[in-house]
C-alpha cells in the first residue's frame, strides 16, 4: 500500500486488520495485542463529538479501530505507561493517518488526575491487566508481565480514575476475565459506575465464559 512504512527493525512486524484498512506495527517477541482488544473495540459505541480515553492502550489498537470507524468529530486519547509501546502506538497512528483524531500520551493511569481535569471525558475504555501479582507466574518479558499482571495498576485503580475522568452520564467500557467478574461488577458499583450492558464471551459452545464485557454509566 503506497505511503506505508515497513517495520523499522527485524524485531518488529507489520500486521493488518479489517481487510487491510488498519496497519499495525508490533514487536515480534514483546507485547502484542490479542483477541480481547478486538472484542472490546467491537463492544464500544461512540456518539458524534465525544471525547474518549483508552487506558492502557498498548500499541494503540483500540483507538485505531475506533478512529477508522469514523464516528464524526470524536477525539481519542490513548494512555500507556511503557515507553516502547508508546513509541509504537504513535507510529501506528501516523501510519494510519489518524493524527487528527488520536493522541497517544505516556503516563501512569494512577496519576491521570495530575494531567486531566475531572469530568473531562464522555467515554473511558479499559482492557486492564487481568491477574493479581500473586496469581500465577509472572512473564519474564517485562512488557508482557505489566500488560497481564497488576504491577503498574489494578482494576481498582482504573475504576477510581474512570470515576474521576467521566462526565456525569459518561460511559466506561471494560473487558475482564469471566472468573473475576464479581470483582469487576462490585468494583464498578463501589465507584458509582452502574453496569447497564453485559456480554459474556465463550470460546466454545457449551463451555464456561472466558471474558465479560461491561458497559457502565457514571451517575
C-alpha positions, 0 to 999 in steps of 0.5 A: 500500500503506497505511503506505508512504512515497513517495520523499522527493525527485524524485531518488529512486524507489520500486521493488518486488520479489517481487510487491510484498512488498519496497519499495525506495527508490533514487536515480534517477541514483546507485547502484542495485542490479542483477541480481547482488544478486538472484542472490546473495540467491537463492544464500544459505541461512540456518539458524534463529538465525544471525547474518549480515553483508552487506558492502557492502550498498548500499541494503540489498537483500540483507538485505531479501530475506533478512529477508522470507524469514523464516528464524526468529530470524536477525539481519542486519547490513548494512555500507556505507561511503557515507553516502547509501546508508546513509541509504537502506538504513535507510529501506528497512528501516523501510519494510519493517518489518524493524527487528527483524531488520536493522541497517544500520551505516556503516563501512569493511569494512577496519576491521570488526575495530575494531567486531566481535569475531572469530568473531562471525558464522555467515554473511558475504555479499559482492557486492564491487566487481568491477574493479581501479582500473586496469581500465577507466574509472572512473564519474564518479558517485562512488557508482557508481565505489566500488560497481564499482571497488576504491577503498574495498576489494578482494576481498582485503580482504573475504576477510581480514575474512570470515576474521576475522568467521566462526565456525569452520564459518561460511559466506561467500557471494560473487558475482564476475565469471566472468573473475576467478574464479581470483582469487576461488577462490585468494583464498578458499583463501589465507584458509582459506575452502574453496569447497564450492558453485559456480554459474556464471551465463550470460546466454545459452545457449551463451555464456561465464559472466558471474558465479560464485557461491561458497559457502565454509566457514571451517575 
